[in-house]
Every structure is written in structure tokens, then in C-alpha cells.
Amino acid sequence: MSIDVKLKDISLTLSDSRILDRVGLDIPAGSFVTLLGPSGSGKTTTLNVLAGFLKPDEGSVLFDGQEVGSLPPGARRLGIVFQNYAIFPHMTVGENVAFPLLAQKWKGDRKARVSEMLELVKLGGFENRRAATLSGGQLQRVALARALSPNPQVLLLDEPLSALDKQLREAMQSELKSIQREVGVTTISVTHDQSEALSMSDRVVVMNGGRIEQQGSAEEMYCKPRTEFLARFLGEVNLFEVSAKGDASPLAERLPGRAGELVVVRPEDFSIAELGGIGTHAFPGRVAQVQFQGGSCRVEAVVPGRDDPIIIRTNYGGLGTLLEPGRDITVVYDFSYVHTVAKGGAPA
Ligand SMILES: Nc1ncnc2c1ncn2[C@@H]1O[C@H](COP(=O)(O)OP(=O)(O)OP(=O)(O)O)[C@@H](O)[C@H]1O
């Protein structure tokens, strides 16, 4: 079963500080939503309000249109996965997965349900293994199987993959997403990991200072940030201040937009060419630093009319000696496609 979840104007003050300020979320049934934001922005608090561990001062929490604000966590039919697994080490894998079934007096065949859940997380046949003998990745699968076993109506994930190393984390991201899609349970996740948020979520919600800064699809959030805060927060970015026309800088001449706005250019939207052919879509630069990063290369280049170097992400191949500090180059970018935000973090 899949239900929609709504938070309406949730506000919460703890120890005299406003921790959540009119947080509103509308999560469609079966979708995967991730809360992202700097430390202290209110992500975990929002998850705790959804779970019922914290009661907001104002606002309402609706599951499938029904107010659940007065229901304790145990009555909200939730599955929860924490960063530190919270698996009982002295029990077998099967006992761990069966635990919520016993607690909730599951009416069906418990043994069959446990096997079904272990198959789902690719741990078929692990029923009798002691939890203490499992790897980190396996423990997190058990945690997921245990959270899903009683058929929750909402799945809450609190930094579910952050205890895993990078390679395993990336593999688990796509697996977790495909399990979520298969089960179809409405899922709300909290993470610090931007690539996790962008790759797994149907919708990304960025929080800032207890408020929702912006929400939308991963593509929208990355390509069309509405505020300077979001442009700077998500991934690397070059921001160019649009100054009054007639400015002497050769870059300012080409920037569309109004004075006071910032032009947002992601590093991968610039490319590098041999010096020469400077036109509307290109300007001169000098390579300052080059970092080879495996799949791509991060280049810092000094350009006229700007104090900070610009950041360019490019493929290594074919550029040869162009990628050497001190080289004069042409930076190519089509400024007619630009996106702008208002300076100072206010929505454009
Ligand atoms: N019980 C409490 N009393 C007072 N302040 C609290 C309490 N719980 C949390 N806070 C404060 O609320 C703010 C939001 O905390 P929260 O844990 O929700 O942020 P977060 O975005 O999840 O941060 P992190 O990414 O570091 O986990 C922080 O400034 C925190 O210090």
C-alpha cells in the first residue's frame, strides 16, 4: 500500500530557538523524497516530526489525508532505517527481520514473510546467520528488510548509507532505489550526501535555517536553482555578477540579465579550446591549476574582469598540453542559455 504524506506549516521551537519555520511538504504516494541541507538546518527534526518522536508547536502531519499528529510513532505504521543499522547482534538475521512482525502481531505466515524480505534485499537463505558475522553492507540490507517486513505505509531513512565506504555506498544507492520502486512505499530520506540525494530521489528538498529553501526534481534543483544559497550549496558553481552595462570588463559585456543578478554556470558547462576564435560564446583565460580526478579534470582558470578563478570540469582526453598551468586558452560557453539568480540568496 502506498500513501501520500503532507506536512502543513510545521513550526517548532526548542530551547527558545526556532528549529522549524512553517515547513510544508507534499509527498506523492510511492515517491522517494530526500531532505538535504547544511548541518543544523532541521532535516532530522523534520524526520522526527514525521515519525512522531517530536510534536510540532504548530501545523499538521497528514498520512493519506488523515491527521496523525496525535498518534504515537508505533501507531503510524512506519519503517525506519538508521545510519548505525540498530540490528540486534545476538539474534540471527531471520530473528531480526521477524522482530517487528512479532511486535505487531503479524497475522500471516511469519517465516514466509521473512524469506520474502531477505530475497528482496538479496540475502536469500541468510535466515540462520548470526547478525554479528555480517559486513556493513549486509547489515544495512537486514535493516532494510526488517523495516519493510511489516509492510509499513511510510519508510523513513536517516543517513542510511553514510556508514558504508564510497564504492559500497554507490552500489547500495541504486539497489535501495530499485527496492523502493519495487515495493512502492512512500519514502523520506535524510542525507548529507549530495550525490546520493541527486541520484536516488524523485524529489529533493533543500532545507536552510529551519525552512525549505527549494524543492523539486534533482535536475531542477541542480540546473535551475532559484537562490544564490542553493546555487552555491549544490555542487560546484561559478557565479558572475551582472554589472551595469558599459562596464569595461569583456565578460560583463556578454552577460545577459539585470544588474544585481548572478549568472550561474556549472563547471561542466564550460569547455576549453586553443587560444583564438574569441567570439560571443568564448572568452580568453589562463590555466592556473589542474587537478586530474579520474573520470574528469578540474581546471581553475584566470579570466579578465574577475578576481576569482573560474572552475571548469572537462574530460582529459584530447586537450593535451592545453591543460598546463600558465597556458593561454579560450573558454567556451554559450551565454545565451544562462540561468540567473538574485544576489543575496533571495528567490529570483
Ligand atoms: N532538543 C533540542 N533542543 C534545542 N535545540 C535542538 C534540539 N534538537 C535539535 N536542536 C537544534 O535544532 C537545529 C536543527 O537540528 P537538526 O538535527 O534537525 O539538523 P540537521 O539538519 O539534521 O543537522 P545534521 O545534518 O547535523 O544532522 C540545530 O541547530 C540543533 O542544534
The ligand as a Gaussian input file, in Angstrom:
#p B3LYP/6-31G(d) Opt

LIG

0 1
 N       16.273000      19.148000      21.722000
 C       16.798000      20.250000      21.182000
 N       16.899000      21.393000      21.870000
 C       17.414000      22.501000      21.322000
 N       17.882000      22.570000      20.058000
 C       17.816000      21.469000      19.323000
 C       17.276000      20.245000      19.823000
 N       17.351000      19.309000      18.840000
 C       17.915000      19.917000      17.790000
 N       18.203000      21.202000      18.070000
 C       18.800000      22.200000      17.154000
 O       17.963000      22.285000      16.012000
 C       18.718000      22.565000      14.859000
 C       18.345000      21.569000      13.768000
 O       18.818000      20.291000      14.147000
 P       18.674000      19.016000      13.195000
 O       19.320000      17.866000      13.889000
 O       17.277000      18.851000      12.764000
 O       19.548000      19.482000      11.956000
 P       20.079000      18.594000      10.751000
 O       19.803000      19.412000       9.536000
 O       19.520000      17.225000      10.789000
 O       21.621000      18.606000      11.068000
 P       22.708000      17.446000      10.861000
 O       22.887000      17.380000       9.392000
 O       23.907000      17.999000      11.555000
 O       22.187000      16.190000      11.453000
 C       20.173000      22.523000      15.274000
 O       20.615000      23.834000      15.432000
 C       20.145000      21.791000      16.601000
 O       21.183000      22.243000      17.435000

